[in-house]
């Protein structure tokens, strides 16, 4: 049975509200007052669950990083073909993106230009690690002769990550509601059309 927002703990509601504010209103609106208003508690009550707003951001980022890393490991452990492994990784990545409301790609953009080294370093480390894991799977596909040998695995892995980032920005710019990626299987199919040998 799926949990509804009402069933979540206050801490979970704070994290979800924080992520939603980051995506829909930007980091400037990420305040205790705005989070409290969304959750239905006072801004002071937030500090019963978190020591600072930075701690909420770290929690959002760490959950995303952890889930993305685990999803790659899970996809590899499924012992699928290389093509299916890559597709499964993308499905999982999209699922995590939807569950975190696209907050982490927005934070990547915000912190890449803000000079906030603490958050930038965490996010940069994640992107590099994720890119490395993806590029290993793509490299395996090249070695097996199913992925075009003229592509660079690391550049292609970064293309995957960048395309998801672009989808989040389009979602924000269009001020849409609902899923960030309306047709995940269609997007995955488009991605793979360009890299697989035909």
N, C-alpha and C positions, 0 to 999 in steps of 0.2 A: 504494500500500500504506500502511495506517495505521500510525503509530508506536505502539508499546506504551510504557508507563511505563518499562520496563526499558531501552528504546532511547534515552530522553531523556538529555541532559547533566545533570550534577549541578546546574548552575545552574537548569535548567528544573524539575527535581524539587523544588528548594527553593521555587521560585515556586508550583508546584502544591500542595505541602504547606502552604505558608503560607496560600494561599487557602482550602484545605480547613479548616485550623485556625480561621481567622477565621469561616467560616460555621458550622462544627459546634460549636466550643468558645468562640468569642468572642475579642475582642482581648486580654483578660487572659491567655489561654493562648498567645498569639502570642509565644513565647519561642524563643531559639536552641536551648535544650535540647529543647523539644517538636518543633520543626522537624527538628532533627538526628535525633531518635528516629524520626520518620516516614520520613525519607530513608535512614536507616541509616548516618549519619556522626556525628562528634562535633560538639558545638555550636561548638567552635573552628574546625572545618573550614568552617563556613558563612561565616566571615569571610575565607576565601580567595576567595570569589566575590562577596561583598557587604561594603561597609564598615560597614554598620549594618542593624538591623532596619527602620529607616525607609526605607532604600534598597530593601528588598524590597517594602514597601508602595507606594512610588512606582512601582516597576516594574509591580506588579499594576495600579495605577490607570492608568498611562500606556498599558499594552497595551490595556486596556479602552476607554479614551478613543479611542485611535488606531483600533482596530478598529471601534468604533461610528461614528466620523466617516467612515472609509473606506467603511463599508457604506452610509451614506446617499448618499455621492457615487457609489458604484457603482450603486445602485438608480436614481438620477437619470439616470446615463449610459446605462442600458439602454433609455431612450426608450420606456417602457411608458406605458399610460394612467395618469392620476393615481391612480386607485383601486389599480391593480396596483403602482404605485411605492410607495404607502403600505404595502401589504401586504408587499412585498418588504423594505422598511425594517424592518418589524416582525419578519419571518422572520429577517433578519440579526441584529437586536438580540437576539432570543431565542437564536440560535446562539452569539453572543458571551457572553451570560449563562451558558449551559450550559458553555461552554469554560472560563470563569473561575470556575465553581462558585458564582456568585452573590455573590462576595466584595465587589464594588464597591458594590452596594446596601446591604450590611451596613455597609461603611465609611462610606457617606454618612450613615447613621443614627448610627453611633458618633461620627463627627467633628462632626456638626451640634450635638451636645450636650457635647462634650468640651472645647471651647475651644482645640483644636489648630488654629490659624489657617492654618498652612502647608498641611495636607491639606484643610481645609475650603475654602480658596480655590481649590485645584486642582479639587476636585469640583464646587464651585459654578460655576466657569467652564465646566466640561464640560456640566453640566445646562443652563445658559443657552444655550450654543452649540447643543447637540442640540435643545433646545426650539425655538430659532429656525429651524433647518433643517426640522424637522417642521412647524412652523406655516406656513412658506412653501409647503410642498406642500399642506397642508390649505387654505390661502388660495387656492391655484391651483384646487383642487377646488370651492371656493365660487364662484369666478369662472366656472368652466366649467358651473356649475349641477348638479353631481353630488353635492356635499356641502351639507347643510342650511345656509342662510345665517344662521340664528339662533344658531349656535354661534361662540364666540370661538376662533380658531385657536390662540392661545398657551395658553389654558386647556385645550383639547382635547389639544394636544401634551403638556402636563404631566400630563393624565389618563392618557395612554398610558404615560408614564414611571412615574407613581405606581402604576398597575395592576401593572406588572412588579415594582416594589418590594414591593407587597403579596403577590405570588406568592412572592417569595423569603422574606418573613417567615413566610408560611404553611408553606413548606417547612421552615424552621428550627424553627418552633414545633411542627410535627407530627413532627419528628425523622425525616423520611423519607429514603429512599435513592433512587437513580436520578435521572431527569430532574427538574428543578425545575418545568418546565411539561410535563405529560404529553401534552397535545394542543394543540400550537402552532396548528394550522389552526383548531381549534375556538375557541380564545381570540381569534384574529384575526377570525374570523367574528363573534363576539359584540361585539367592539370596533366593527366596521364597521357592524353592524346599527343602532347608535345614532346614527351620524353621517351615513350616506348617505341621500340622498333616495330614497324608494320610490314 
